[in-house]
């Protein structure tokens, strides 16, 4: 039996495992919810591994209330890190409006595409190899399922980077691009808050005695726009903002969030330096910058050798071919690539609607994607990248 045939035989079980995880809602900032999700994920993934003769119990790494799960398989050199997360963007109660379903081959439910099905695929891919070749077939593989990816991984970043440094390759089970494309490049992300500080005054009695932080911030927002570079793919986007405290006071404080995306580290550094050099326009105003570079880019050079392996193995997974795509969104793959570990992203579910009401997964694509991950792991364990 081929790995693809074995993956097809597991499809019903994979759908059932996905349902169990989907129905345990897990918004990133709800500590009670992610704690429950960690318990359920540990049970589901552990059961899949246990039935294949592998250790079922994960290391539970709790960082400031964020429960991350790690299965370290074998005691040989660390070869392959599988990167997943069990948190989602959907608040508790979403299931009442968008329940789990599979209709005409389309799975729906909050978090199914981003990235619950990817986590299920990772577990079953490893189990497929262990059933086929014994525990030695996955010696050197680590499965890491974190709890805070959707909010920028503030409490898992150090863990992800430490694990990545120990491994020769990272496979990220985030959802695929359109048509099942894997992600060979992701923009880097920087998050900031630009704060304008002025001086309050009564807006009716003596507005001239104030320094209007809202007006100052408007000048800064226009300046921010000029830092973007469309040709290089660099975006600088003011997003959420706040001005003042009451309707009849010259605002003494105004703030705006700024989302920066760049294809290269050099562009990230350029924008970062420009933001730190912002100067006030109004006399008496001050500018305070909060935030920093969050994720370095996943540049194509870090993914290309792994993509070439995936393209070579795709027919064995029942895929005629596999395409690559560069995307603006970031993932924990940015962290693994950022410490120098070859990284291939977007190996998870095929579907669409991430973070949207129409989030969905194409069920018929699950076996082939699972087989591809298994084939990549086998290839990397037997023929390391270095």
FIPABA-989452 format. One line per 4 residues: number of its first residue (from 1); their letters; for each residue x, y, z of N, C-alpha, C. Coordinates in pm, whole numbers, plus 50000, padded with zeros to 5 digits. Each point is the difference from the previous one (the first is absolute). Layout:
// FIPABA-989452
NUM = a = X Y Z X Y Z X Y Z  ...
***
This chain:
// FIPABA-989452
1 = xxxx = 50085 49880 50000 49915 50120 50000 50088 50124 50000  49968 50095 49913 50077 50125 49995 49957 50091 50115  50081 50103 50026 49963 50097 50102 49872 50073 49962  49980 50024 49871 49877 50065 49955 49879 49911 50028
5 = xxxx = 50012 49869 49970 49889 49909 50029 49969 49998 50149  50106 49998 50081 49980 49998 50146 49935 50129 50048  50037 50112 49938 49938 50128 50037 49853 50001 49961  49968 49944 49886 49859 49994 49959 49919 49915 50097
9 = xxxx = 50060 49891 50047 49930 49915 50097 49973 50073 50131  50080 50102 50029 49986 50075 50125 49908 50122 49988  49944 50024 49882 49927 50125 49980 49886 50018 50101  49920 49897 50020 49889 50015 50095 50052 50034 50140
13 = xxxx = 50108 49934 50040 50058 50028 50131 50053 50143 50007  50060 50048 49892 50053 50137 50000 49886 50101 50009  49892 49975 49930 49884 50091 50008 49944 50000 50142  49992 49882 50061 49949 49992 50138 50091 50073 50097
17 = xxxx = 50133 49986 49981 50094 50071 50088 49987 50151 49981  49984 50043 49875 49983 50143 49975 49873 50051 50068  49894 49923 49994 49876 50043 50065 50020 50018 50150  50068 49906 50062 50023 50010 50145 50074 50129 50034
21 = xxxx = 50101 50034 49921 50077 50121 50027 49921 50126 49967  49926 49999 49892 49920 50117 49961 49896 50030 50108  49943 49897 50057 49892 50020 50097 50053 50033 50140  50131 50014 50012 50061 50054 50122 50054 50138 49964
25 = xxxx = 49917 50101 50013 50037 50134 49952 50121 50054 50077  50085 50075 49929 50129 50034 50059 50052 50138 49959  49925 50107 50029 50053 50133 49969 50126 50029 50081  50100 50058 49934 50135 50011 50057 50004 50069 50135
29 = xxxx = 49920 50103 50019 50011 50081 50121 49909 49954 50113  49929 49891 49980 49915 49943 50104 50077 49885 50065  50062 50025 50114 50089 49902 50060 49928 49871 50035  49878 50011 50049 49926 49878 50034 49972 49917 49875
33 = xxxx = 49967 50068 49890 49969 49929 49876 50124 49931 49944  50114 50069 49998 50120 49936 49944 50051 49890 50093  49974 50011 50128 50037 49891 50091 49918 49875 49967  49868 50019 49978 49916 49886 49960 50047 49944 49866
37 = xxxx = 50031 50091 49907 50045 49957 49867 50129 49921 50009  50093 50042 50086 50124 49926 50016 49972 49858 50050  49908 49987 50094 49965 49867 50052 49943 49911 49889  49908 50058 49921 49936 49922 49894 50101 49967 49890
41 = xxxx = 50083 50097 49964 50101 49975 49897 50098 49893 50045  50043 50007 50126 50091 49898 50052 49936 49862 49993  49871 49992 50031 49931 49871 49997 49986 49948 49857  49961 50088 49906 49977 49958 49862 50130 49961 49932
45 = xxxx = 50099 50089 50004 50128 49969 49936 50066 49881 50069  49993 49997 50134 50059 49889 50073 49940 49867 49962  49869 49997 49980 49934 49875 49962 50047 49953 49862  50015 50094 49907 50047 49965 49865 50140 49942 50009
49 = xxxx = 50088 50064 50075 50138 49951 50011 50005 49870 50078  49921 49991 50106 50002 49880 50083 49960 49874 49925  49900 50012 49913 49957 49883 49924 50105 49956 49898  50098 50087 49973 50110 49965 49909 50124 49957 50078
53 = xxxx = 49986 49981 50131 50112 49955 50081 50096 50109 50041  49957 50125 49992 50085 50113 50035 49958 50059 50134  50087 50076 50065 49962 50064 50127 49878 50089 49982  49900 49979 50085 49875 50075 49986 50000 50128 50081
57 = xxxx = 50074 50002 50110 49994 50113 50092 50098 50108 49957  49953 50124 49979 50091 50107 49960 50066 50065 50121  50109 50071 49975 50047 50098 50096 49906 50119 49991  49951 50045 50113 49914 50118 50002 50083 50117 50052
61 = xxxx = 50023 50097 49913 50085 50114 50033 49909 50120 50019  49977 50036 50125 49910 50111 50031 50081 50128 50018  49972 50099 49917 50071 50128 50007 49897 50110 50027  49998 50051 50121 49909 50108 50038 49855 49968 49963
65 = xxxx = 49960 49878 50025 49862 49961 49976 49971 49949 49861  50101 49995 49913 49981 49947 49865 50055 49857 49996  49914 49898 49986 50045 49861 50006 50040 49947 49862  50131 49985 49981 50055 49946 49876 50028 49851 50018
69 = xxxx = 49987 49923 49892 50015 49855 50006 50114 49956 49909  50082 49906 50049 50115 49955 49921 50016 49848 50014  50004 49933 49887 50030 49856 49996 50139 49985 49938  50097 49951 50074 50136 49979 49953 50018 49851 49977
73 = xxxx = 50014 49961 49875 49999 49859 49963 50143 49950 49977  50037 49895 50072 50132 49942 49987 50105 50083 50070  50121 49944 50007 50110 50070 50066 50115 50029 49905  49974 49987 49870 50103 50029 49902 50012 50148 49972
77 = xxxx = 50090 50038 49908 50012 50141 49962 49867 50055 49954  49975 50124 50035 49872 50062 49965 49998 50032 49851  49908 49939 49929 49992 50014 49854 49891 50097 49956  49874 49971 50041 49885 50072 49944 49912 50053 50111
81 = xxxx = 49972 50129 49996 49907 50064 50092 49869 50027 49928  49891 49942 50051 49867 50027 49946 49937 50110 50085  49962 50109 49937 49953 50119 50072 49850 50017 49979  49925 50002 50111 49855 50016 49997 49958 50094 50113
85 = xxxx = 49872 50035 50003 49946 50072 50116 49856 49959 50023  49958 50004 50127 49864 49958 50032 49908 50117 50034  50053 50123 50002 49912 50115 50022 49937 50045 49869  49886 50069 50009 49931 50052 49882 49958 50145 50028
89 = xxxx = 49942 50063 49899 49957 50140 50015 49855 50011 50045  49928 49890 50007 49855 50005 50018 49962 50001 50147  49914 50093 50043 49959 50004 50141 49912 49881 50036  50002 49967 50129 49912 49894 50050 49855 50038 49971
93 = xxxx = 49926 49906 49947 49861 50024 49959 49981 50000 49851  50111 50009 49924 49990 50000 49853 49937 49871 49948  50023 49889 50070 49944 49871 49955 49848 50003 49991  49937 50082 50080 49854 50009 49994 49954 50055 49865
97 = xxxx = 50085 50084 49942 49966 50063 49873 50061 49927 49881  50120 49945 50021 50070 49929 49893 50040 49863 50054  49907 49907 50008 50032 49868 50056 50088 49918 49905  50067 49901 50056 50074 49906 49916 49903 49932 49904
101 = xxxx = 50045 49986 49875 49919 49926 49902 50090 49952 49887  49957 49896 49934 50059 49957 49874 49885 49978 49903  49993 50085 49900 49893 49993 49901 50063 50006 49861  49968 49899 49917 50053 49993 49864 50152 50012 49996
105 = xxxx = 50065 49935 50098 50145 49997 50001 50068 50124 50054  49922 50092 50057 50056 50125 50054 49979 50002 50152  50110 50008 50072 49994 50010 50146 49993 50147 50040  49914 50028 50098 49990 50135 50055 50005 49993 50152
109 = xxxx = 50033 50113 50059 50009 50009 50145 50113 50094 50036  49987 50073 50110 50100 50100 50035 50138 49940 50025  50097 50048 49923 50137 49953 50015 50035 49879 49917  49906 49947 49922 50029 49877 49924 50117 50020 49904
113 = xxxx = 50002 50113 49930 50103 50027 49900 50127 50054 50065  49982 50084 50101 50113 50065 50066 49998 49970 50149  50071 49894 50048 50062 49897 49920 49977 49861 50058  49877 49975 50040 49971 49874 50070 50026 49879 49911
117 = xxxx = 49956 50004 49876 50022 49885 49913 50150 49978 49978  50079 50106 49993 50144 49985 49987 50061 49924 50116  49953 50028 50121 50049 49929 50118 49964 49852 49993  49878 49971 49957 49958 49861 49984 50087 49930 49896
121 = xxxx = 50026 50068 49889 50083 49941 49895 50141 49971 50051  50056 50088 50080 50135 49979 50053 50004 49872 50084  49902 49984 50089 49998 49882 50087 49986 49872 49919  49910 50000 49904 49977 49878 49922 50116 49972 49905
125 = xxxx = 50066 50103 49949 50117 49978 49914 50109 49926 50076  50025 50044 50123 50100 49933 50083 49957 49858 50031  49874 49980 50033 49950 49866 50030 50011 49908 49879  49972 50052 49882 50013 49920 49878 50141 49943 49987
129 = xxxx = 50099 50084 50024 50139 49956 49986 50037 49897 50106  49951 50021 50123 50032 49905 50106 49935 49864 49975  49878 50000 49951 49933 49873 49968 50074 49930 49886  50046 50078 49903 50067 49945 49882 50140 49950 50031
133 = xxxx = 50074 50078 50083 50142 49967 50020 50045 49990 50143  49908 50005 50097 50039 49993 50139 50041 50136 50054  50023 50004 50131 50032 50126 50065 50126 50063 49944  50093 49917 49951 50123 50054 49943 49977 50088 49879
137 = xxxx = 49887 49981 49933 49971 50079 49881 49976 50146 50032  49966 50030 50126 49975 50139 50040 50096 50044 50111  50111 49927 50015 50101 50041 50097 50060 50133 49954  49993 50100 50087 50050 50131 49964 49892 50099 49961
141 = xxxx = 49874 49957 50009 49887 50087 49966 49942 50060 50128  49964 50126 49995 49934 50067 50112 49872 50064 49949  49892 49981 50072 49873 50069 49971 49981 50108 50106  49987 50124 49956 49980 50112 50092 49867 50066 49966
145 = xxxx = 49911 50007 50099 49869 50061 49982 49987 50112 50102  50004 50123 49953 50004 50115 50091 49860 50059 50022  49992 50096 50093 49870 50048 50048 49971 50146 49970  50090 50071 49932 49980 50144 49985 50042 50055 49865
149 = xxxx = 50000 49917 49896 50046 50046 49868 49915 50113 49947  49869 49994 50024 49911 50098 49939 50016 50141 50057  50073 50014 50110 50025 50134 50055 50149 50034 49993  50073 49934 49910 50139 50035 49977 50100 49916 50075
153 = xxxx = 49956 49894 50070 50087 49907 50071 50090 50065 50104  49948 50094 50081 50087 50065 50098 50054 49906 50107  49923 49893 50031 50042 49909 50108 50053 49867 49947  50006 49984 49870 50058 49877 49944 50121 50027 49912
157 = xxxx = 50028 50125 49970 50109 50030 49907 50133 49939 50046  50036 50019 50125 50129 49949 50047 50005 49848 49988  49889 49933 50029 49994 49855 49989 50014 49956 49854  49929 50066 49911 50006 49967 49857 50143 50017 49948
161 = xxxx = 50061 50112 50033 50135 50027 49951 50101 49902 50057  49985 49966 50128 50092 49903 50061 49987 49863 49933  49875 49957 49975 49980 49872 49932 50054 50004 49857  49975 50109 49930 50044 50011 49861 50152 49990 49990
165 = xxxx = 50070 50061 50092 50148 49997 49997 50053 49857 50013  49923 49912 50064 50045 49862 50020 49969 49910 49882  49914 50045 49908 49953 49914 49892 50060 50042 49865  50006 49902 49910 50056 50027 49869 49899 50057 49902
169 = xxxx = 49872 49985 50029 49895 50053 49913 49873 50020 50080  49919 50097 49957 49870 50026 50063 49892 49991 49893  49897 49923 50030 49883 49990 49913 49883 50060 50076  49938 50101 49940 49894 50075 50068 49867 49958 49941
173 = xxxx = 49909 49954 50086 49872 49945 49955 49890 50105 49994  50038 50126 49980 49901 50104 49973 49926 49967 49870  49883 50060 49983 49917 49972 49883 50073 50036 49870  49964 49929 49895 50059 50021 49869 49950 50128 49936
177 = xxxx = 50073 50043 49897 49954 50110 49918 49897 49952 49899  49951 50090 49914 49901 49962 49900 50046 49881 49916  49910 49906 49980 50032 49883 49920 50094 49903 50068  50023 50019 50130 50090 49910 50071 50146 50039 49995
181 = xxxx = 50029 50122 49954 50139 50044 49992 50065 50004 50138  50124 49957 50007 50075 50014 50124 50065 50138 50002  50034 50045 50119 50047 50138 50018 50151 50002 50017  50066 50051 49898 50146 50005 50001 50053 50136 50041
185 = xxxx = 49913 50097 50018 50043 50132 50047 49884 50065 50075  50034 50061 50111 49905 50079 50078 50065 50132 50035  49922 50106 49995 50054 50128 50041 50029 50000 50150  50100 50079 50036 50024 50026 50141 49897 50098 50053
189 = xxxx = 49978 49995 50130 49897 50083 50063 50063 50083 50112  49965 50127 50003 50037 50088 50111 49873 50067 50049  49985 50007 50131 49881 50062 50059 50043 50114 50091  49935 50114 49981 50034 50119 50078 49874 50071 50047
193 = xxxx = 50020 50089 50096 49900 50099 50035 50070 50135 50004  49951 50093 49918 50053 50135 50001 49911 50084 50092  50060 50058 50101 49927 50080 50098 50039 50146 49988  49901 50084 49984 50021 50145 50001 49959 50054 50136
197 = xxxx = 50086 50078 50062 49973 50057 50132 49991 50153 49985  49887 50054 50042 49981 50145 49993 49973 50060 50137  49909 50097 50005 49963 50061 50128 49851 50027 49998  49932 49957 50106 49855 50016 50006 49961 50144 50031
201 = xxxx = 49882 50039 49952 49941 50131 50032 49852 49991 49968  49919 50088 50058 49856 50003 49970 49983 50045 49855  49928 49920 49922 49991 50030 49857 49907 50116 49969  49922 50046 50099 49914 50116 49978 50054 50126 50062
205 = xxxx = 50056 49988 50122 50045 50119 50072 50137 50051 49956  50097 49907 49985 50136 50045 49967 50075 49894 49920  49950 49966 49882 50065 49896 49921 50142 50037 49960  50028 50131 49993 50133 50045 49959 50109 49960 50100
209 = xxxx = 49959 49965 50122 50098 49958 50101 50035 49851 49989  49930 49931 49915 50028 49857 49984 50096 49973 49885  50051 49879 49999 50076 49946 49886 49926 49876 49957  49942 50005 49882 49905 49897 49958 50073 49875 49951
213 = xxxx = 49996 49895 50083 50068 49875 49964 49935 49934 49879  49871 50021 49981 49933 49943 49884 50050 50061 49871  50019 50130 49999 50054 50067 49881 50143 49953 49974  50078 49993 50109 50138 49951 49983 50001 49860 49941
217 = xxxx = 49911 49915 50052 49998 49863 49949 49960 49995 49853  49913 50090 49957 49961 50001 49858 50120 50030 49911  50089 50090 50045 50123 50025 49924 50085 49873 49994  50009 49929 50111 50083 49880 50004 49943 49888 49912
221 = xxxx = 49867 49991 49995 49939 49897 49915 50034 50024 49854  49997 50125 49959 50038 50032 49861 50148 49966 49977  50083 50026 50099 50141 49966 49986 50020 49849 49990  49920 49925 50074 50011 49854 49996 49974 49947 49860
225 = xxxx = 49901 50058 49934 49965 49955 49865 50119 50009 49905  50083 50100 50021 50113 50022 49909 50111 49898 50018  49996 49921 50107 50105 49901 50024 49978 49872 49921  49881 49979 49947 49973 49879 49922 50076 50004 49868
229 = xxxx = 50024 49883 49943 50067 49990 49870 49931 49888 49922  49906 50039 49915 49920 49901 49927 50087 49913 49911  50103 50058 49941 50085 49924 49909 50072 49886 50072  50041 50026 50123 50069 49898 50078 49904 49914 50083
233 = xxxx = 49871 50031 49993 49902 49923 50075 49991 50036 50147  50050 50117 50036 49997 50044 50139 49874 50080 50027  49922 49958 50099 49878 50072 50036 50013 50054 50143  49951 50122 50020 49997 50064 50131 49858 50049 50020
237 = xxxx = 49923 49931 50084 49856 50022 50007 49958 50045 50138  49958 50127 50015 49937 50040 50127 49866 49928 50012  49974 49944 50118 49877 49921 50016 49912 50061 50109  49995 49941 50116 49912 50045 50108 50058 50123 50069
241 = xxxx = 49912 50097 50036 50049 50121 50064 49909 50050 50111  50052 50088 50084 49926 50063 50109 50041 50147 50009  49905 50088 50027 50030 50142 50020 49923 50050 50121  50070 50058 50095 49939 50075 50108 49918 49917 50097
245 = xxxx = 49934 50074 50092 49922 49936 50107 49855 50050 50005  49977 50127 49970 49863 50053 50002 49978 50088 49878  49873 50028 49975 49965 50076 49880 50024 50150 50010  50032 50051 50119 50021 50144 50013 50137 50034 50057
249 = xxxx = 50098 49912 49968 50136 50020 50047 50098 49987 49884  50091 50099 49990 50110 49985 49904 50077 49873 50040  50011 49902 49911 50059 49873 50040 50148 50010 50032  50035 49946 50115 50141 49999 50041 50071 49874 49955
253 = xxxx = 49923 49904 49950 50061 49874 49959 49924 49942 49882  50073 49946 49905 49940 49933 49884 50096 49890 49955  49945 49888 49959 50083 49885 49966 49944 49930 49876  50089 49937 49926 49957 49918 49887 50090 49879 49990
257 = xxxx = 49938 49883 49974 50078 49879 49972 50050 50004 49856  50117 49944 49979 50060 49998 49867 50047 49859 49969  49953 49947 49888 50036 49866 49955 50095 50013 49881  50120 49946 50014 50102 50009 49895 50029 49860 49948
261 = xxxx = 49999 49984 49869 50033 49872 49936 50110 50025 49896  50100 49912 49998 50112 50018 49907 50054 49864 49957  50046 49994 49876 50052 49874 49946 50141 49969 50048  50075 50103 50038 50138 49978 50039 50028 50063 50136
265 = xxxx = 50100 49945 50067 50041 50056 50129 50052 50142 49982  50065 50027 49886 50053 50135 49977 49888 50103 49997  49888 49965 49937 49888 50093 49996 49938 50018 50139  49990 49891 50075 49951 50013 50137 50086 50098 50080
269 = xxxx = 50131 49987 49986 50092 50086 50075 49988 50145 49956  49980 50022 49869 49985 50137 49951 49878 50067 50061  49887 49929 49998 49877 50058 50054 50014 50020 50151  50060 49903 50067 50018 50012 50145 50081 50126 50034
273 = xxxx = 50108 50022 49928 50083 50119 50026 49922 50128 49973  49919 50000 49894 49922 50120 49965 49895 50030 50108  49937 49894 50052 49901 50021 50106 50065 50056 50127  50119 49952 50029 50068 50049 50120 50051 50143 49983
277 = xxxx = 50002 50046 49875 50045 50137 49974 49883 50099 49984  49877 49955 50020 49886 50091 49987 50014 50118 50096  49971 50118 49950 50012 50122 50081 49867 50074 50001  49965 50065 50110 49872 50072 50005 49997 50120 49906
281 = xxxx = 49880 50032 49953 49979 50116 49913 49955 50121 50082  49911 49980 50095 49946 50110 50080 50096 50035 50114  50013 50128 50025 50082 50045 50111 49939 49950 50132  50082 49942 50083 49954 49950 50129 49953 49856 49999
285 = xxxx = 49989 49939 49883 49959 49859 49991 50120 49908 50012  49973 49876 50035 50103 49898 50006 49950 49874 49928  50094 49921 49949 49968 49873 49937 50069 49890 50078  49923 49898 50039 50055 49884 50070 49967 49876 49916
289 = xxxx = 50103 49920 49970 49980 49879 49920 50005 49877 50090  49899 49916 49988 49995 49872 50069 50005 49888 49895  50051 49884 50037 49999 49887 49908 50135 49975 49936  50003 49900 49911 50127 49957 49943 49972 49906 49884
293 = xxxx = 50108 49947 49942 49989 49894 49901 49950 49874 50069  49895 49940 49947 49942 49880 50061 50055 49873 49936  49990 49990 49870 50050 49882 49930 50083 50043 49881  50115 49938 49984 50081 50020 49880 49935 49927 49882
297 = xxxx = 50031 50040 49878 49938 49933 49885 50045 49854 49988  49913 49920 49944 50040 49870 49947 50036 50027 49854  50128 50004 49972 50044 50030 49863 50013 49869 49922  49975 50009 49870 49986 49879 49917 50123 49910 50008
301 = xxxx = 50116 50060 50016 50122 49921 50004 49998 49897 50113  49929 50032 50110 49992 49908 50113 49905 49884 49972  49911 50016 49904 49899 49898 49971 50030 49919 49875  50081 50054 49910 50014 49939 49867 50045 49854 50003
305 = xxxx = 50103 49963 50080 50040 49858 49998 49888 49907 50046  49922 50042 50097 49889 49917 50047 49887 49997 49898  49976 50112 49933 49898 50002 49896 50037 49905 49887  50127 49997 49965 50043 49909 49892 49978 49854 50039
309 = xxxx = 50023 49968 50128 49970 49864 50046 49850 49972 49991  49919 50097 50044 49855 49982 49997 49952 49980 49856  50054 50076 49907 49960 49987 49860 50037 49862 49945  50114 49949 50042 50043 49867 49955 49911 49890 50058
313 = xxxx = 49955 50019 50124 49922 49897 50068 49850 50009 49972  49956 50113 49947 49856 50023 49983 49928 49889 49924  50053 49950 49886 49926 49894 49929 49976 49877 50086  50095 49967 50089 49983 49884 50087 49888 50022 50101
317 = xxxx = 49968 50128 50026 49890 50034 50090 49869 50019 49924  50000 49964 49872 49879 50012 49920 49975 50139 49948  50100 50086 50006 49987 50138 49952 50075 50013 49868  49931 50046 49897 50065 50013 49869 50120 50093 50007
321 = xxxx = 49985 50105 50077 50109 50096 50019 49967 50082 50124  50096 50077 50043 49976 50089 50113 50060 50135 49968  49925 50103 50027 50041 50136 49967 50050 50071 50126  50070 50109 49979 50046 50082 50111 49939 50139 49991
325 = xxxx = 49996 50068 50114 49943 50134 50004 50070 50080 50109  50011 50130 49977 50048 50094 50102 49880 50076 50053  49992 50017 50133 49882 50063 50061 50044 50111 50096  49904 50088 50028 50027 50111 50090 49984 49966 50146
329 = xxxx = 49917 49900 50031 49978 49961 50138 50119 49926 50058  50017 50010 50131 50112 49935 50067 49951 49877 50075  50095 49916 50042 49971 49883 50081 50121 49971 50086  49993 49892 50077 50116 49960 50078 50114 49952 49911
333 = xxxx = 49971 49974 49871 50107 49970 49906 50097 50115 49983  49954 50123 50022 50092 50113 49997 50106 49986 50109  49958 49948 50118 50095 49984 50110 50100 49889 49970  49953 49887 49945 50093 49890 49973 50100 50040 49893
337 = xxxx = 49953 50067 49896 50092 50046 49896 50092 50110 50053  49947 50081 50091 50078 50112 50053 50123 49958 50077  50002 49876 50054 50118 49952 50071 50087 49912 49910  49966 49997 49869 50085 49931 49905 49962 49857 49967
341 = xxxx = 49882 49956 50043 49955 49863 49972 49920 49997 49870  50040 49919 49902 49921 49987 49878 49855 49971 50034  49907 50071 49936 49859 49996 50040 49911 49996 49878  49902 49909 50002 49896 49997 49899 49866 50014 50070
345 = xxxx = 49919 50094 49955 49875 50036 50067 49881 49966 49909  49881 50004 50058 49879 49980 49922 49977 49855 49960  50048 49905 50082 49982 49858 49968 49870 49943 50054  49918 50084 50062 49878 49953 50062 49882 49990 49907
349 = xxxx = 49883 50035 50051 49874 49977 49929 49989 50081 49872  49925 49945 49905 49963 50071 49877 49856 50046 50017  49975 50125 49973 49866 50057 50017 50007 50150 49988  49942 50070 50098 50003 50146 49993 49923 50062 50115
353 = xxxx = 49995 50134 49998 49920 50073 50097 50062 50013 50137  50132 50001 50008 50065 50015 50131 49949 50127 50068  49959 49988 50126 49952 50112 50083 49869 50059 49948  49933 49932 49909 49879 50055 49939 49882 49905 50021
357 = xxxx = 49881 50053 49977 49877 49922 50021 49993 49876 49912  50068 50003 49885 49992 49886 49908 50121 49907 50012  50067 50000 50115 50113 49910 50021 49959 49856 49969  50084 49931 49922 49964 49864 49961 50123 49921 49957
361 = xxxx = 49984 49868 49998 50105 49907 49959 49941 49902 49900  50076 49969 49895 49958 49900 49902 50044 49862 50051  49905 49920 50039 50030 49874 50069 50078 49904 49912  49969 49995 49871 50068 49905 49912 50149 50028 49987
365 = xxxx = 50043 50122 50035 50141 50035 49989 50081 49955 50123  49932 49963 50106 50072 49970 50125 50095 49881 49986  49961 49887 49941 50095 49887 49992 50127 50032 49922  49987 50066 49887 50118 50032 49921 50096 50092 50073
369 = xxxx = 49946 50101 50070 50086 50091 50075 50067 49927 50116  49927 49910 50064 50058 49924 50109 50111 49909 49950  49975 49935 49888 50104 49914 49941 50122 50081 49960  49980 50120 49947 50114 50083 49960 50087 50035 50121
373 = xxxx = 49936 50036 50112 50076 50031 50121 50077 49877 50046  49935 49883 49997 50068 49877 50040 50120 49971 49910  49982 50019 49871 50110 49975 49905 50116 50098 50023  49966 50124 50028 50105 50099 50028 50078 49963 50126
377 = xxxx = 49927 49960 50105 50068 49960 50123 50093 49882 49972  49949 49898 49932 50082 49882 49971 50124 50038 49920  49983 50087 49903 50111 50043 49916 50105 50076 50082  49952 50085 50089 50092 50082 50080 50070 49918 50109
381 = xxxx = 49931 49901 50056 50063 49915 50101 50108 49914 49936  49973 49951 49879 50096 49910 49934 50109 50076 49926  49967 50121 49952 50097 50081 49927 49997 50142 50054  50068 50026 50111 49996 50133 50063 50044 50109 49905
385 = xx = 49961 50124 50037 50033 50115 49915 50147 50035 50004  50071 49959 50106 50141 50034 50012 50084 49875 50025
***
